[in-house]
Each structure stands twice: as structure tokens, then as C-alpha cells.
Amino acid sequence: MILGIGNDLLDIRRIEKTLVRFESRFTERVFTETERRKSDRRAERAASYAKRFAAKEAAAKALGTGVPRQGVHWQHIGVVNEPGGRPTLDLRGGAARRLQEMTPEGMVPQIHITITDDYPWAQALVIISAVPTQDV
């Protein structure tokens, strides 16, 4: 059962300008330490940040909240990679609470995410679904 879908498209040049103008004020306010470490190591640093920003926006839409709203803040949504490299979300605080609230009793939430970029665009799609507990 699909609980929420979110999509976001972002111009990487916007993030490039924001990084030049605000640098750590922006990155420390919006991104988790894990996201900053990962993006700061990338040759295409702005594209990495842009994909993560788009993923946060898409996740907030899938949660039905927006950011910052209903107790969901930027740092509550973290883009992490599984050991094989596949992206997923680490939800904490208000985002984790919202996910719990929207998940029907007896079901377990699943998060599906894809992120991509093709300069000057970065895009993310997040689908939140739920399956019965016994199917996990």
C-alpha cells in the first residue's frame, strides 16, 4: 500500500550559488554530518548536495509535511547509502514520528528513493509504502 509519494526537481546552479554565498551556514543547517562528509568528498560537490536537498524535499512531500513544518526539520531527513551504494533515508525526530503516525497498525513502512542528476538538474523521487508485518 502506498502511503506517500514525493518528487523534487532542483537546479544545481542554485545550490552552487548558495554554497558560495552561505557555505557552512547552509550546509550545517540543512544537511546531516554524514551527508556533509559524503558531499564534501565528491568532485561534483554542488551536484551531490543538490541531489540530497531534492531528496529531502521529496521525502517531506511523501510524508505530507513540507519542511520545516509539523515538527519535521531538515536534519530529521538524512540521505544515506546502503553498503552496496543504494540510497535510502534515515528519518529521525519529527520525520520518524510522522512516518510512524501515517503507517497503519500491523504494517511496516518501506522507503523507496531514487536520486539522479544531469547538470544543471538534480531530481529525487521518494515513495513510502507499507506492508503487513508478517511480509517483512
N, C-alpha and C positions, 0 to 999 in steps of 0.2 A: 504494500500500500504506500503510495507516495504521500508524504506529509508536507513537503515544500520544495519549490524549485526557485533557484535564483540564478541570474545571468548578469554579467557586467562586462562592458567593453570600455577600455581606457586608452587614451593617447599617451604613449610612453614619454613624449616630449613634455607633457605636463609634469610628470614625475621628475624628469631631468631638471626642469626649471625649479621645482620645489626643493630638490636636493641641493641645488646651488644656493638658493635663497635662504633655506632654513636648516639644512643639513641635520645635525643631531636633534634639534628641537622637533623636527618632523619624525625622524626615524625612531627616536626613543618614545615618542607619544603614541605612535601608530603600530609599531612592529614589536614583536617579542624579541628577546635576546637571541633565540635560536634563528629567527628569521633574519635578524641583522647580521649575525655571523655568516649565514649561508649567502645572503645577497652581497655582502661586502667582499666576499672571495671571488665573485663572478666577474669575468671580463666585461659582460654586459650588465653592469650593476643596476642601472636605472630600469632596464627591462625586467630584471629579477624582482626588484621592489614593485614595479608596476603589476606584474602577474600576481604577486601576493596581495597587493591592495585590491585588485579586481576580485580575487578570491574572497577576501573579507567582505567586500560589498555584496557579492553573490550569496555568501553564506548568510549575511544579515537579512537579505531578501527571502532566502529559503526559510529562515527562522521566523519571518514575518515581523521583524522588529525595526530594521534600519539601525544605523549607528550614529551617534550614541543615543539610544532610546531603550526604554523598558529595562534598564539595568544592564544593557549589553554595551560594552565598550570595545574599542579597537583591540586592546591587548587580551580580551577574552576569546578572540578568534585567532588561532595560530595556524599557519600553514606549515606542515611538517612532511617529511618524506619517509615512507616505509623503507626497510633495508634494501629493497630492490629498486628504489628511486621513485615509486609511485606516490604522488601527492595525496595527502589526506588532511583532515582538520583536527586540531587539538582544541576542543572547546572547554573553557573554564568560566568560573564566575557566573555572570548573568546569562551568557550564551549557553552554558551547560544546563542551567536552571530552565531556560526557555525550551531547550531540546527535551528535557525530562517532562515538562508540562505538556508539550504537544504530542508526546508519544503515548498512544493508548495503552491502557493496562493490559498486561500479559504479552506485550510486544517489546521488541528490542530495536532501537534505532540503528540505521546504517547510513553512512555518509558517502556519497559518490561525488568526486570532484575531478574536473579536468581543467588544466590551465595551459595557455599557449600564448606565443607572441610572434608577430611578423611585423617588424618595425614599419610604421610607428604605432602599431596596435598591440595591446595585450588584452586577453579575454579569459574569463573564467565562467564555468558552469558548475553549480552545486545542486545536487538532488539529495534530499533527505527522505528516506523511506523507512518503513518499519516492517518487521517480520515477526511472526509468532515466536515466543521464547523457545519452544521445542525445535524450531527450524535452525537454530543457531549452532 
